[in-house]
Amino acid sequence: MGVSPPVHLHQLLTAWPLRSWATDVALAFQLAAAVLYGWGVRRLAARGRRWPAWRAISFGAGLLVTVLVVDSGFASYDTSVFTVHVIQHLVLMMVAPPLLALGGPVTLALQASKRPTQTRILRLLHARPLAVLTMPLVAAGLYYSAMYVDLGSSFYRLGLVHPLVHDVTHLVMFTLGYLYWWSVLGVDRTSRQLPLPLRLAGLVVGMPFEAFLGIALLSSRSSIAPQHTLSDTHTGGGAFWVLAMVITGAGAAVLIGQWMRQEERRAARDDRRPTPETSDTWVAAWTARTGSPPPTVTNKPAG
């Protein structure tokens, strides 16, 4: 039985594994995403259009948390301490993706780019593979299945002894997390996005799957891998259970907020829509001012 080492603050702050090729590639993509997003915001500003600040803050926060769990000293524990691994993958699947999706990167790219680039982006968005992957049932199925494969099967042990498998797992978990949260919370619309009430119901239905996995780890009678202690396995399971519930609950709260704003906008549109009473008042005012009824009234066919 292995011994999960204690987590030290000094290592968290200083042990940035920047000599790893996977970490270097991840950091390069993170920096490129930040630069491109900032360029898009500035390009819109140059055209006199304002990009919502909360979207930029959300996108920046999503990039920041990926840097912290993939590139910082936190990642130096991800194969030796199971609880750290759990937190890392929760961030990659359930924290960074919704933050990035709320940033609306596709909408920003469409608004800031020129027509040829817009055409290529739209062609990609409507490509069949992406349309299938963003279907709600497909995205949810892949999302929850990835959790169980990573933490509830022998695949986890494979990643501990094969660094390439471990690094690819990070990419897959993040990608599947983004596809799922894009279809649930994303500002960028997908081709088959469900109405907000159904998306909220989907989040609630998925919570038992997350809770069951956490409880199974918490009550396990053996360690998830020889490299970890049973206590570490239980702590990781408890962390997954609690944090997954909190994060999913926060996502549900965001959805409820979006739903309320949608209803407010709908009510405002209904208030602006003319009713028979207001139409009659307008016709009377027009007739009193001009001495004749409006053309739309006089030309209205009989019957």
N, C-alpha and C positions, 0 to 999 in steps of 0.2 A: 504494500500500500504506500503510495506517495505521500509526501507532506507538502500541502499548499503553503508557500511561504507567506509571512506577514507582509502587508502592504505598507510601505514607508513613504511619507510625504516627500522626502528628499528625492527619491527615485521618480515619483510622479512628476515632480517639477523639472528634473534635469535629464532624465534618461530618454531623450527624444531619439528614436531609432532611425535617424535620417540616412544612415548608411545602407539601409535596406532598399533594394530596387523597387519593391512594391510600394513602400512608403514614399519614395521619391516620385513615383508615377502618380500616386494618389494626391500628393501635395501639388504637383504640377497641374493636375486637372482642377483641383480646388482653387488655385490661384487664377487659372484661365477662366473658370466660371465667374469668379469675383470680378475680374477685369471686364469680361464681356457684359456682365450685368450692369456694371457701372457705366460702361460705354453706352449701353442702350438708354439708361436714365439720362445721361448728359445729352445724347442725341435728341431725345424727346424735348428736353429743356431748351435746346437750341431752336427747336421748332415752335416754342411757345406753349408746349403742352407739359403738364405737371403729372409725374408718376406718383401715385400714393406712397407716402413715406413709410406707412406700416408694412407695405409689401416689400420694400427694400430692406427694412429692418428684419422682417421674417426670413427673407432669403439669406441675409448675412448671418443671422443666428443659426440657420441650418448648416451653412458652410462651417461656421465656427465649431459647432459641436462635432462635426465629422473630423475636423482637425484634431480636436481634443482626444477623441477615442481611437483614432487611427494613427496619428502622427506623433502624439505626445508620449510622455512617460507612462501614461495610463496603458498604452498598448504593450508596454514591456511586460505586463503581467497577464496578458490575455490567454496564454497557453499554460501558465503555471497556477493561476488562481481562477477557479471556476466562476466565482461570484463576479469577478472583473469581466470575464468573458460574457456572462449573462448581461451585465450592464452595457457592455460594448455593443452587443448585438441588438439589444433593445433600442439603443440610440440609433443604430444604423437602420433599423426597420421601422421604429415607431416614433422617433423624435425628429431626426433630420428630415426624412421624407415629407411629413406634413408641413414642416416649416418651409421647406423649399417649394412645395406645391402652392402654399399660400402666397409665395412671392410672385407667382404668375410669370415665370420666365418665358413661356411660349408666347403669351399675350404681348409681353414686352418686346420680344424678338420680332413679332409680326408688325407691331406699331413702329418700331425703330428702324427696321431694315427697308431696303429698296424692293421694288416689285419683283425682280428675278429671285431674290432670296425669299421673299414671301411665298412665291409660287412653289419653291422647293420645300419650304417648311410645310405648307398645306398639303403638298403631295405626300410627304412623309407621314403627316398626321392621319391621312385617309388611306394609307397603305394597309392592306389586309392584315399583315402580321400584328401591327400595332393596334388595329381595331379589335382584333381578337383578344390580345393581351389585356386591353383596357375594358373588356366586357366585365361588368360587376362580378358575376359568378366566377369567371375565370380568374380575375385578379384576386378575389378573396380566397379561392381555392388554393392558388399558388402561394399566397401570403401565409395562410395558416399551415399549409403542408410544410413550408420551409421551416417554420418554427419547430415542428415535431421531428423533422429530419435532422435538424441541427442539434436539438437538445434532448430528443427522446429516442434516439437510435444509436447504433454503433458507428454511424458516420462521424459523430463528434470525435471519437478516438482516432479516426483516420486523419483528421485535420491536425491533431496534436503531433503526429509523427511525420507529416508531409507538409512542409511550409507552403508549397504552391497550392495545395488543396485548401489550406487555411486562408490564404490570401484571396483565392477565387471565391471562397465562401463569403467573404466580406462583400465582394462585388455583387454576387448573386442576391444576398440578403438585402443589400441596399436597393438594388434594381427592383426586386419584387415588392419591397416596401414602398418605393416611390410609385410604382404602377398602381398599387392598392390605394394609397392615400391621394393620389392624383384623381382617381375616380370618385373618392369620397369627399375630399375637402378642397380639391384644387380650384384655383381661380380659372385656370385654363380648362375649357370645356372639352370633354371627350365626345367621340361620335355616338356613344350609347350611355350617356350619363343619366342616372336615375333621378327622379324628383327628390327633393331634400327629405321629405318624411320617410321615404324608402331607404335612403342612405343612412339616416339615423337608426332605423329599425335594423339595418344590416350590422351596424356597429354593436348594437345591443345583443343581437343574436350571436355575434362572434365572441363576446366576453366569456361565456362558459368554456369555450375551447381554450382560451388563454388561461383561465383559472384552473382547469383540469390539468394542464401541463405543469403549471407551477406547483399544484398540490401533489402531483405524482412525484416530482423531484423532491419536494419537502418531506414526503413520507417514505422515500426510497430506503430500502434496507442495505443497499450497497452503493458504493461510490460510482459516479458516472464514468470514471476512468481511473486506471491505476495511478495516474499522476496526481490525483486529488484525494483529499480526505473526505470521509463521509460527512463530517461537519461542514466542510466547504460546499459539498453538494446540496446539503439541506439549506444552507444560507443562500446559495444561488437560487434554489427553487423558491424560497420565500421572497427573495428580491424580485424574481420574475413575476410571481403572483401579485404582489402588492403594486409594483411599478407598472405592470401591464394594465391593471385595473385603473390606476390613477391616470395614465396616459390616454387610455381609451375613453375614460370619463371626460378628460379635457377635450378630446376630439369631439365627443358628443356635445359638449357645451358650445364649442365653436359652431357646430352644425346648427344647434338651436338658435344661436345668434344670427347665423346666415338666414335661417328660416324666418325669424322675426323681422329682419330687415327686408326680406323679400315680400312679406305680407304688408309691411308699411308702404313699400313702393307701390304694391298693387292697390292698396287703399287710396293712396294719393292719386293714382291714375283714375280710379273710379270717381274720386271727388271732382276731378277736372272734366270728366265726361259729362256732356250736357244732358240734362233730364228734360222730359216734356215741359215741366213747369218753367225751367230756365229758358228753354227754347221759346216758349210763348212770350215770356218777358222780353227776350231779345227782339222778337218780331215786333212786339208792341212799341218798344223803344225806337226801333229803326223806322217804323211807320210814322210815329209822332215826329221824328226828326226830319224825314225826307218827304212825307206826304204820300208815300206809296209803299206797299209791302216789298220785302227783299226779293230779288230776282229768283232766288231758290224756292221761294214760296209761290210766286206767281207762275213760275214755269213748272211747278209740281203737277204731274198728271193726276187727273181726277180719279176717284175711287181708291 
